[in-house]
Each structure stands twice: as C-alpha cells, then as structure tokens.
Amino acid sequence: MDLEKTRDAFKNNFLGRGVLWVLSQFYSLGAALNKFLYTHHWRKTYSVNTRVVCIGNITAGGTGKTTAVLLAARTLAQAGIRTAIISRGYKRAVKDKNPVVLFDDELENNWTTAGDEPFMMSRSLADVKVPIVIHKDRYLAATEALRRFKSQIILLDDGFQHFRLKRDVDIVLIDARNPFGDKRLLPYGTLRENLKGLSRANLILITHSDHVDARRLEDIRDQIRLINEDVQILSAVHKPDHYFDICESKKVPLTALKGEAGAFSAIGEPGGFEDTLRKLGLTLTKVWRYPDHRRYTDFDLKNFMELSGGAPLITTFKDFVKFPDNWRDILNKNVYVLSINMEIKGKKEFEVFTEALYPNFTKLAGGKSKK
C-alpha cells in the first residue's frame, strides 16, 4: 500500500487520525531541529566555487520538479553554459562511497545504480550533454561535478530542505491543485516543513496552473505573499509533446492514438497523468497505479499485455526506466511513453526564470544566437 492510500485509510477513523497527528509532531520536531542546527552553526554549511541553484518542493511529490529541472538544464546548456545536475538518487538500490556519474558513455545500463529519476533525466538530456552526479552527500556530488566538468552552474535537484550545501538561489515549486499539502506536515498531510519555510524561496513557480481558475490562482499567490512578500511568483503548465513507441523506438504524434487505451504508472501524482491522456482523446479502460518509485516485474508486464485486450498501453518515462531488462521479450507492440514538457507562461516570466537561474542569461543567450 502506498503512502497516499495508507494516509487515507488512517484518516477514516478517529484512532488513525490520532496516530497521524502524533507522527506529524515527531516529523515537525525533526525538521525544526535539523534547521536549528544549521541556522545556529552546530552543523556546517559548505560552499563550492560555482553557482548553485536549488529546484525543490515544500510538499512531497507531484509538483513537476523533474520537468522543471529538465527545462532549466536544457535552457542553460543550449545557451552554452556548462551545466551539471546533482541528485540524491532517491531509492537507489546501490549505495556507493563515491558519487555515481551519468554522462555520455558513462550512462548506466541499470537504473538501480543511479535511481530512476536521475537515470531518466540523463537520457532526456543526453543530446545537450548535461552530466548528472548522484550521491546522498550533495556537497560531495557538487565537488565532483565541479572537479570533472568545470560546471558554471550546478542544479540541486530536490534540495530545498537540504542545508549542508550552500546555494545562490532557491526555486520552489507549488502544485496549484494542492498547493499547501492540507497545511499539515507529513504523514498527516504532504508538507515537508512548515509553510514559513517559503520565506527562504527566491522564486516560486506555481505548476499545473491551468488546472485551476484565475481566482484560485490569485488566492494561492496571496497566501504565498503573506509568508514571503517580495518573492517573484511565476506560473507554469505541463504540456504533452509526443508519444514514444518503445517497441519501434520512434516518436509518434499525439494525434496518432485515439479510442480505448490502458495506462499504468508508479509516480507521485498518477491522476494528472491519467487526466492528460483523457484530454488527448483516449478512453482509459484499464488503469494501474503503483507506489512511487516502484520497480516493475515480468509478471506486471505480462499482466498489462493480457488485460489490455490489444489496446495501446501508455506509461511515463519515469516508469519506463524501471522495466526489467528483458522487457522486450514481453512487450512487443502498442506500448508508448508519454513525453511531457514544462512551459512557463509568457515571455517575460520565462526571462525572470532564466535570470534567476543565471544572471545576465538573456544577454548571454542573445549574444550566442547572433554568432
């Protein structure tokens, strides 16, 4: 049972709600103590000799952080800025003393070494040659990125509650559909820390902003400004770009699939993925949801094929990299990955985003384009 289902089950009775409340208090104490130790220099914060930008969340899962990191990395790399990503590599099966590097021919064949999200990002960014360095010690990972790649900027993937590595900018993503995690800390709600933590943010990006009306969007902005009056707030949407036929290894236009289909995923916000497919004109006759970061088995894939009735099967890139090595022996046709891109609303807002990433980015990118 995944965390969301467990939480809902506990909330259905008084005793369960009490247990969640007690656990949330312990979580709150731990988060506050960790911050206190760094704020009062009981624990040391380290700097590296390059620009560090954190892209993170104040809630757990579903905000679109990975697509934001991909957008930032691709934008910077295409402007000629030496960019690296560092990540903890959540739920890696292999723990190494030294950082794991994903770059060019160093791309791992087994995603378990690096973690599913870093592996996915490395594949997505292979054409612009952005290295990804993975280690639970983000300072060690940043040091390795700087040593090997002379990075002009390091993107800290999902590190807003990580204080060991000092950064220049904190970009925080907030999901318009559930912006403040019921205003309760984990595990009762989805907040990773008290909402006052938003006061540390230099830029806030409201994602999935097209899923709410203008009034609700402004209400979210007002609530943010009560905590961080001067922070810049941008809006972003997630847009499907194409399907990728994994059996034929080719891109397929979004208009190519219509009618009945099956969908399976093990991600933070499966509902958004499924809603997107429906908006693309598909009727989902079979839907499978699994806990975030789950690995797929031979049995899973055989089950999908048998129960789909010959209809197309659609999943996400994050799920695809967690297939077993012999997936081609089981899946032979009609299996697709939906490719999603993040888009920041408006040219001016996009410029605010790029300037937060790298000062004078607009001049740099403009100069490069004239050459």
C-alpha positions in Angstrom: 0.0 0.0 0.0 1.4 3.4 -0.9 1.6 6.4 1.4 -1.4 8.2 0.0 -3.7 5.1 0.4 -2.3 4.5 3.9 -2.9 8.1 4.9 -6.5 8.0 3.6 -7.2 4.7 5.4 -5.9 6.1 8.7 -8.0 9.3 8.3 -11.2 7.3 8.1 -11.2 6.7 11.8 -10.5 8.7 15.0 -7.7 6.5 16.2 -6.0 6.6 12.8 -6.1 10.4 12.7 -4.6 10.5 16.2 -1.7 8.3 15.0 -1.1 10.5 12.0 -1.2 13.6 14.2 1.4 12.2 16.6 3.7 11.1 13.8 3.4 14.6 12.2 4.5 16.2 15.5 7.6 14.0 15.6 8.3 14.8 12.0 7.9 18.5 12.7 10.3 18.3 15.6 12.9 16.5 13.5 12.6 19.1 10.7 12.8 22.0 13.1 15.8 20.6 14.9 17.7 20.0 11.6 17.1 23.6 10.5 18.0 24.9 14.0 21.4 23.0 14.0 22.3 24.6 10.6 21.0 28.0 11.4 23.0 28.2 14.6 26.1 26.6 13.0 26.0 23.4 15.1 26.2 21.8 11.7 28.4 23.2 9.0 27.2 24.5 5.6 29.6 24.1 2.7 30.1 26.2 -0.4 31.6 25.3 -3.8 33.3 27.7 -6.2 30.5 27.9 -8.7 26.8 29.0 -8.9 24.4 26.6 -7.2 20.6 26.8 -7.8 18.2 24.5 -6.0 14.9 23.4 -7.6 12.8 21.8 -4.9 9.4 21.5 -3.2 7.8 22.3 0.1 5.3 19.4 -0.4 6.0 15.7 -1.2 5.7 14.6 -4.8 3.5 15.6 -7.8 4.6 19.3 -8.4 6.5 18.6 -11.6 10.0 19.1 -10.2 11.7 16.8 -12.6 10.3 18.6 -15.7 11.4 21.9 -14.1 15.0 20.6 -13.7 15.0 19.3 -17.3 13.7 22.7 -18.6 16.4 24.6 -16.6 19.2 22.3 -17.6 18.3 22.2 -21.3 17.8 26.0 -21.4 21.2 26.6 -19.8 23.1 24.1 -21.8 21.7 25.3 -25.1 23.0 28.8 -24.2 26.5 27.3 -23.9 26.6 27.4 -20.1 28.4 24.4 -18.6 25.6 22.8 -16.5 25.5 19.9 -14.1 22.8 18.3 -12.0 23.3 16.8 -8.6 20.8 14.5 -7.0 20.5 12.2 -4.0 19.2 9.4 -6.3 16.2 8.6 -4.1 15.6 4.8 -3.5 18.8 3.7 -5.3 19.3 0.0 -4.9 23.1 0.5 -4.9 24.8 2.8 -2.4 28.3 3.9 -3.3 31.0 5.6 -1.3 31.9 7.7 -4.3 29.5 9.7 -6.5 27.8 8.0 -9.5 28.2 10.0 -12.7 25.8 9.8 -15.6 27.4 11.3 -18.7 27.9 10.2 -22.3 29.3 6.6 -22.3 29.0 6.5 -18.6 25.3 6.2 -18.8 24.4 3.2 -16.6 22.6 0.3 -18.2 20.9 -0.4 -14.9 18.8 2.4 -13.5 19.1 1.0 -10.0 22.7 2.2 -9.7 21.7 5.8 -10.1 18.0 5.9 -9.2 15.1 6.2 -11.6 14.7 10.0 -11.8 18.4 10.7 -12.4 18.6 7.9 -15.0 15.5 9.3 -16.8 17.0 12.9 -16.7 20.3 11.6 -18.1 18.5 10.0 -21.1 16.4 13.1 -21.7 19.5 15.4 -21.6 21.9 13.2 -23.5 21.8 15.4 -26.6 22.8 18.5 -24.7 25.5 16.7 -22.7 24.4 17.6 -19.1 26.2 15.4 -16.6 24.3 14.2 -13.5 26.2 13.4 -10.4 24.4 11.3 -7.7 25.3 10.9 -4.0 23.4 11.3 -0.7 26.0 13.9 0.2 25.1 16.7 -2.2 28.3 18.7 -1.3 30.4 15.7 -2.3 28.4 15.4 -5.5 28.8 19.2 -6.3 32.5 19.0 -5.6 32.8 16.1 -8.1 30.8 17.9 -10.7 33.0 21.0 -10.4 36.2 18.9 -10.5 35.3 16.8 -13.5 33.2 19.2 -15.6 34.2 22.7 -14.5 30.5 23.5 -14.2 29.5 27.1 -14.4 26.2 26.2 -12.7 25.1 23.3 -10.6 21.4 22.5 -10.3 20.5 20.9 -7.0 17.6 18.6 -7.7 15.1 18.4 -4.8 17.2 20.0 -2.1 15.0 22.8 -0.5 15.2 21.0 2.9 18.9 20.2 2.4 21.1 22.7 4.2 24.6 21.2 4.0 25.3 22.7 0.6 25.0 26.4 0.3 23.2 27.8 -2.8 22.7 31.1 -4.5 19.1 30.7 -5.4 16.2 28.6 -4.1 13.4 27.9 -6.6 10.3 26.3 -5.0 7.6 24.6 -7.0 4.0 24.6 -5.7 1.3 22.5 -7.3 -1.8 24.6 -8.0 -4.1 21.5 -7.5 -3.0 21.1 -3.8 -0.6 23.9 -3.1 0.0 23.6 0.6 -0.5 19.9 1.4 -3.6 20.4 3.6 -1.4 22.7 5.6 -0.3 19.6 7.6 3.1 18.0 7.8 3.9 14.5 6.7 2.5 12.0 7.2 -0.9 13.6 8.0 -0.5 16.0 5.1 2.1 16.4 2.4 4.2 19.3 3.8 7.9 18.6 4.2 8.2 21.6 6.6 6.2 24.4 8.0 4.9 26.8 5.4 7.1 29.5 6.9 9.9 27.8 5.0 8.6 29.6 1.9 10.3 32.7 3.3 13.6 31.2 2.1 12.5 31.0 -1.5 13.9 33.4 -4.1 11.5 32.4 -6.8 8.2 30.4 -6.7 6.8 28.5 -9.6 3.2 27.5 -9.5 2.9 24.4 -11.6 -0.2 22.9 -13.2 -1.6 26.4 -13.1 -4.1 25.6 -16.0 -5.9 23.1 -13.7 -7.4 26.0 -11.6 -9.2 29.2 -12.5 -7.7 32.7 -12.3 -9.4 33.4 -9.0 -7.9 30.3 -7.3 -4.5 31.1 -8.8 -4.6 34.6 -7.3 -5.7 33.2 -3.9 -2.6 31.0 -4.0 -0.4 33.9 -4.8 -1.9 35.9 -1.9 -1.3 33.1 0.5 2.3 32.9 -0.6 2.8 36.7 -0.2 1.6 36.5 3.4 4.7 34.4 4.1 7.2 35.9 1.5 6.0 39.4 0.5 8.7 40.2 -2.1 9.2 36.8 -3.8 8.7 36.6 -7.5 5.9 34.2 -8.4 5.6 32.6 -11.9 3.1 30.2 -13.4 3.8 27.0 -15.4 1.9 24.4 -17.3 2.8 20.8 -18.3 2.1 20.1 -21.9 2.3 16.7 -23.7 4.7 16.8 -26.6 4.6 13.4 -28.2 4.3 9.6 -27.6 7.4 7.4 -27.9 6.7 3.9 -29.2 9.2 1.9 -27.2 8.8 -1.3 -29.3 9.5 0.5 -32.5 11.9 3.1 -31.0 10.3 6.1 -32.7 8.3 9.2 -31.9 4.6 9.2 -32.5 2.4 12.3 -32.8 -0.2 12.9 -30.1 -3.0 12.6 -32.8 -2.0 9.0 -33.6 -3.6 7.4 -30.7 -7.4 7.6 -30.2 -10.1 5.5 -28.6 -9.5 2.9 -25.9 -6.2 2.5 -24.1 -4.7 1.3 -20.8 -2.4 3.4 -18.5 0.0 2.3 -15.8 2.2 4.4 -13.6 4.2 4.5 -10.3 4.5 8.2 -9.8 3.7 10.9 -7.3 0.6 12.2 -9.0 -1.0 9.5 -11.2 -4.3 11.4 -11.5 -2.7 14.2 -13.5 -1.1 11.7 -15.9 -4.4 9.9 -16.5 -6.3 13.2 -16.9 -3.8 14.3 -19.6 -4.4 11.1 -21.6 -8.2 11.6 -21.4 -7.8 15.2 -22.6 -5.8 13.8 -25.6 -8.9 11.9 -26.6 -8.3 8.5 -25.0 -10.8 6.4 -23.1 -8.9 4.6 -20.3 -10.5 1.2 -20.0 -7.7 -0.2 -17.8 -5.7 1.8 -15.2 -2.9 0.5 -12.9 -1.5 2.6 -10.1 1.5 1.7 -8.0 3.5 3.3 -5.2 6.0 6.0 -6.3 9.5 4.6 -7.4 8.2 1.0 -7.7 10.2 -1.4 -9.9 8.2 -3.4 -12.4 8.4 -7.2 -12.7 7.9 -9.7 -15.6 4.6 -10.6 -14.0 3.5 -6.9 -14.1 4.3 -6.5 -17.8 2.6 -9.8 -18.8 -0.4 -8.8 -16.8 -0.6 -5.4 -18.7 -0.4 -7.2 -22.0 -3.0 -9.8 -21.2 -5.6 -7.5 -19.7 -5.2 -4.7 -22.2 -7.1 -6.6 -24.8 -4.8 -5.4 -27.6 -5.5 -1.7 -26.8 -2.4 0.6 -26.6 -0.6 0.7 -23.2 0.7 4.1 -22.1 3.1 4.9 -19.3 5.6 7.6 -18.3 9.3 7.9 -18.9 10.0 7.6 -15.2 8.2 4.2 -15.3 9.8 3.0 -18.5 13.3 3.2 -17.0 12.1 0.8 -14.2 11.2 -2.0 -16.6 13.0 -5.4 -16.1 16.0 -5.9 -18.5 14.1 -8.5 -20.6 11.1 -6.2 -21.2 11.4 -6.6 -25.0 10.7 -10.3 -24.6 7.3 -9.5 -23.1 6.2 -6.2 -24.7 6.2 -6.4 -28.5 3.7 -3.8 -29.7 1.4 -0.9 -28.8 3.4 0.3 -25.7 4.1 4.0 -25.5 5.7 6.6 -23.2 4.0 10.0 -23.0 6.6 12.8 -23.2 5.7 15.8 -21.1 7.4 19.3 -21.2 7.1 22.1 -18.7 6.2 25.5 -20.2 6.4 28.8 -18.3 3.6 31.2 -19.2 4.7 34.3 -21.0 8.0 35.5 -22.5 8.6 37.9 -19.6 8.0 35.3 -17.0 10.4 32.9 -18.8 13.0 35.7 -18.7 12.5 36.0 -15.0 13.1 32.3 -14.6 16.3 32.3 -16.7 17.7 35.3 -14.9 17.1 33.6 -11.6 19.0 30.6 -12.9 21.9 32.6 -14.3 22.3 36.4 -14.1 22.6 38.1 -17.5 21.3 35.0 -19.1 19.2 37.0 -21.6 22.3 38.9 -22.9 24.4 35.7 -23.0 21.8 33.7 -24.9 21.2 36.7 -27.2 24.8 37.1 -27.9 25.2 33.4 -28.6 22.3 33.4 -31.0 23.8 36.1 -33.1 27.0 34.2 -33.8 
